[in-house]
Amino acid sequence: MHASTEQVAAALKAIRERMGRAAARVGRDPAEVTLVVVTKSAPPEVFELLAGLGVADVAENRAQAARSRLPPHRDRFRIHFIGHLQSNKARKVLPLCDVFHGIDSGALLQRLDQLAVELGLLPEVLLQVNISGEASKSGLTPDELPAVVAMPLRAARLVGLMTMAPAVEDPEAVRGVFRALRGLRDELVSKGGPPLPQLSMGMSHDFEVAIEEGATLIRVGRAIVGPLGAAPPAAETGDAVH
């Protein structure tokens, strides 16, 4: 194998081992946690490499990149869209992805549902919640969440919640953010809401704490695909690094 390929394989193995240890610390089954490899920062050959290493879930966060990079690999992976999805780009991105993590308003949820009906698709959707209250992050406030969760949907399937923790050096400092998201989900369910089994939280620097607090989807990019180098510059700007 090429040196960078070997590095990616080793990094992937190490991440999976750390996932297993984090789950074990709190008595969880590691199989409850899905590793989503964020490919947005890597060159196009990343998809072939990850498929060969047994990766099942990958993620992009920009509409233009998704449209240019994903079509050849549509049937090889479960594809996640983790960035902010602009309403005017949703029609072109919707057929390319299976799971949408960053749905941050009721209007966008309704738009996605309408398009899913028109296109005959059944996308999985997670509502992004701005737990930390940072102005730089998009997402529903905890107070806005119940009304959006209660919206009737015809095709989109609301499966969970997502959040992005503040970028801090010590992962322990954001444990409360992950715990709060799980608490919000549990409260919604206890009041008769949908099950919301998925919690998308945790990235390269804090995924172990997220797993300990109940994450079922973790989004890891640079820690795995970093050795491949950077992707060519894109025309769009994206969200925070994963």
Residue pairs with C-beta under 8 A, 6 or more apart in sequence:
1 9
3 227
4 227
4 228
4 229
5 49
7 227
8 49
8 50
8 53
8 224
8 225
8 227
8 228
9 53
11 223
11 224
11 226
11 227
12 37
12 53
12 55
12 224
15 35
15 207
15 220
15 223
15 224
16 35
18 207
18 208
19 30
19 33
19 35
19 207
19 208
19 211
19 218
20 30
21 208
22 207
22 208
22 209
22 211
22 212
23 29
23 30
23 32
23 33
23 211
24 30
25 212
26 211
26 212
28 211
32 216
33 211
33 215
33 216
33 217
33 218
34 56
34 57
34 216
34 217
34 218
35 55
35 57
35 218
35 220
36 57
36 58
36 59
36 80
36 82
36 200
36 217
36 218
36 219
36 220
37 50
37 55
37 57
37 58
37 59
37 220
37 221
37 224
37 225
38 58
38 59
38 60
38 61
38 82
38 219
38 220
38 221
38 222
38 225
38 242
39 46
39 47
39 50
39 58
39 59
39 60
39 69
39 221
39 225
40 59
40 60
40 61
40 62
40 65
40 83
40 221
40 231
40 238
40 242
41 221
41 222
41 225
41 226
41 230
41 231
41 241
42 221
42 225
42 228
42 229
42 230
42 231
43 228
43 229
43 230
43 231
43 232
44 69
44 231
45 228
46 225
46 228
47 58
47 69
47 72
47 73
47 76
47 77
49 228
50 58
50 77
50 225
51 73
51 76
51 77
55 77
56 77
56 78
57 77
57 78
57 79
57 80
58 73
58 77
58 78
58 79
58 80
59 79
59 80
59 81
59 82
59 101
59 219
59 221
59 242
60 66
60 69
60 70
60 79
60 80
60 81
60 82
60 83
60 97
61 81
61 82
61 83
61 102
61 238
61 239
61 242
62 83
62 234
62 236
62 238
63 83
63 85
63 86
63 89
63 92
63 93
63 236
64 234
64 235
64 236
65 231
65 234
65 236
66 81
66 93
66 96
66 97
67 92
67 93
67 96
70 79
70 96
70 97
71 96
73 79
74 96
78 98
78 99
79 96
79 97
79 98
79 99
80 97
80 98
80 99
80 100
80 101
80 217
80 219
81 93
81 96
81 97
81 99
81 100
81 101
81 102
82 101
82 102
82 162
82 200
82 219
82 239
82 242
83 102
83 238
83 239
84 102
84 104
84 138
84 239
85 93
85 100
85 102
85 103
85 108
85 112
87 107
87 108
87 111
90 108
90 111
90 112
90 115
91 115
91 119
94 112
94 115
94 116
94 119
94 121
94 123
95 119
95 121
97 123
98 123
98 124
99 123
99 124
99 125
99 126
99 159
100 112
100 123
100 124
100 125
100 126
101 126
101 128
101 162
101 200
101 217
101 219
102 126
102 128
102 138
102 162
102 239
103 109
103 112
103 125
103 126
103 127
103 128
104 127
104 128
104 130
104 138
104 139
104 140
105 140
105 148
106 144
106 147
106 148
106 151
109 125
109 127
109 148
109 151
109 153
109 156
109 158
110 151
112 123
112 125
112 156
113 153
113 154
113 155
113 156
115 121
116 122
116 123
116 154
116 155
116 156
117 154
117 155
121 155
122 155
122 156
122 157
123 155
123 156
123 157
124 156
124 157
124 159
124 198
125 156
125 157
125 158
125 159
126 158
126 159
126 160
126 161
126 162
126 198
126 200
126 217
127 140
127 145
127 148
127 149
127 158
127 160
127 161
127 162
128 138
128 139
128 140
128 161
128 162
128 163
128 164
129 139
129 140
129 141
129 142
129 145
129 161
129 162
129 163
129 181
129 184
130 137
130 138
130 139
130 140
130 141
130 163
131 139
131 142
131 163
131 165
131 177
131 180
131 181
131 184
132 163
132 165
132 166
132 174
132 177
133 141
134 166
137 164
137 240
139 163
139 164
140 148
142 180
142 184
145 161
145 184
145 188
146 188
146 191
146 193
149 158
149 188
149 193
149 194
149 196
150 193
158 194
158 196
159 196
159 197
159 198
160 185
160 196
160 197
160 198
160 199
160 200
160 216
160 217
161 181
161 184
161 185
161 196
161 198
161 199
161 200
162 199
162 200
162 201
162 217
163 177
163 178
163 181
163 200
163 201
164 201
164 203
164 239
164 240
165 174
165 177
165 178
165 201
165 202
165 203
165 206
165 210
166 173
166 174
166 177
167 205
167 240
168 174
171 205
171 206
171 208
171 209
172 209
174 206
174 209
175 209
175 212
175 213
177 201
178 201
178 202
178 209
178 210
178 213
178 214
178 215
179 213
179 214
181 199
181 201
182 199
182 213
182 214
185 196
185 199
188 194
188 196
189 195
189 196
197 216
198 216
198 217
199 214
199 215
199 216
199 217
200 215
200 216
200 217
200 218
200 219
201 210
201 213
201 215
201 217
201 218
202 208
202 209
202 210
202 211
202 215
202 218
202 219
203 218
203 219
203 220
203 221
203 241
203 242
204 220
204 221
204 222
204 223
204 224
204 242
205 223
207 215
207 218
207 219
207 220
210 218
211 218
219 242
220 242
221 241
221 242
222 241
222 242
